[in-house]
Amino acid sequence: MTEQQKCRPWLAEDVANNTSWIRPLDQRVIDELGTALDVAKRAGKPLLEMTPEDFPLGEHAIAAFKGAFDSTQTNWGFCLIKGLPVEQWTVEEAHVLYWGLGLHMGVARTQNKTSNIMTSVKDAGGSYKVDGGRGYNTNAGLDFHVDFCDVVSLMCLHPAKRGGTSLITSSLAIYDEIMRTRPDLDEAIRTPFYFSLQGAGSDDEPPVYPCPIYGETEGYPAFRTNRKNITAAQNYFDDIPPLTDKQVEVLDYLDELLPDPRFCFSMEIEKGDMQLLNNYTVVHSRTDFEDFEEEARKRHLLRLWMTIPNSQPLPQNWVKAFKDVRPGAVRGGNRGKCITEDFLNYERRQATYHGMHNVFS
């Protein structure tokens, strides 16, 4: 990547006044998606056995989605694809199509203790702020956080009756603001904070990991925060160092800055939208939501965590969190307790296809 290709800090006003981050799909792309889905359905393979050849995207679709994923590594660090004809697909077909797209973009990561490769962001009666709680299966508003991947992707099948607004903030703009107003916090924000894996790690890795909130390498900044998981690590693990006073000040100041309307942009994700976020330069949240009564109309998004071939390098002291900090590496994810040989074969096959480093092989 060149200097011009790196992500930049932005304010909410900048995003509101410039719609270049919105990427509508044209009919050629939609037709090519339909053709690829028909091929994949006829093959009938399990998702982990599929290859890019089993979901043969045409040149217009490849260009559209590759361009969208590439855009997360530059400028805004996010985009919103619009116009997926989700009403034409069953939920099962939407899974196949979404997974097929991902095969052409990079390597999906497992997301939870059961090692799911794709999750439904849907209220299933879960609890958020409890030990091991996760937000994707609740209707709760979420703390600002990032996910365990290069790019988090959400595809909306049904929006909520009310609420569920996506909130995004440039972590680069937040760091600039901290340096402008509280430069005394710079040292603390670069020291390791311990994050709980909330029970979603594998049996052969520690249940917590150290990672600074902010760091840089080769001119690439990277930012990672999730106060809920930092607090869980402090509450449930006695063998980690307590937060320093300055680290607590960092977290308190982030709680103030991240939702500040100067920095935080509100985005409605509508039916047929796909949101892509760079997890090192954009922090995200959502408001709580109210669902429709009918099951078929309840808020339902599909989520993929992706590592991609043109990802940035990460600071060396992030290696315990991500396992690999080289650019274009297969990294991150919650390994969980249920990694299968089929997943390992998929991971190796996809890494080879995209020419990516793979420490997991």
ZICOR-V545918 format. One record per run of one state. SS is the DSSP state (2 for helix, 1 for strand, 0 for the rest). FROM is the first residue (numbers start at 1). LEN is the number of residues. If there is no record, write none. Layout:
ss:SS from:FROM len:LEN
ss:SS from:FROM len:LEN
This chain:
ss:0 from:1 len:2
ss:2 from:3 len:3
ss:0 from:6 len:1
ss:1 from:7 len:1
ss:0 from:8 len:4
ss:2 from:12 len:5
ss:0 from:17 len:5
ss:1 from:22 len:3
ss:0 from:25 len:2
ss:2 from:27 len:17
ss:0 from:44 len:3
ss:2 from:47 len:3
ss:0 from:50 len:2
ss:2 from:52 len:3
ss:0 from:55 len:4
ss:2 from:59 len:13
ss:0 from:72 len:3
ss:1 from:75 len:1
ss:0 from:76 len:2
ss:1 from:78 len:5
ss:0 from:83 len:3
ss:2 from:86 len:3
ss:0 from:89 len:2
ss:2 from:91 len:15
ss:1 from:106 len:3
ss:0 from:109 len:10
ss:1 from:119 len:3
ss:0 from:122 len:23
ss:1 from:145 len:1
ss:0 from:146 len:5
ss:1 from:151 len:8
ss:0 from:159 len:3
ss:1 from:162 len:2
ss:0 from:164 len:2
ss:1 from:166 len:5
ss:2 from:171 len:11
ss:0 from:182 len:1
ss:2 from:183 len:7
ss:0 from:190 len:2
ss:1 from:192 len:5
ss:0 from:197 len:11
ss:1 from:208 len:5
ss:0 from:213 len:1
ss:1 from:214 len:4
ss:0 from:218 len:2
ss:1 from:220 len:4
ss:0 from:224 len:2
ss:1 from:226 len:1
ss:2 from:227 len:10
ss:0 from:237 len:8
ss:2 from:245 len:13
ss:0 from:258 len:6
ss:1 from:264 len:4
ss:0 from:268 len:6
ss:1 from:274 len:5
ss:0 from:279 len:3
ss:1 from:282 len:5
ss:0 from:287 len:2
ss:1 from:289 len:2
ss:0 from:291 len:4
ss:2 from:295 len:3
ss:0 from:298 len:2
ss:1 from:300 len:9
ss:0 from:309 len:7
ss:2 from:316 len:7
ss:0 from:323 len:6
ss:1 from:329 len:2
ss:0 from:331 len:10
ss:2 from:341 len:14
ss:0 from:355 len:2
ss:1 from:357 len:2
ss:0 from:359 len:3
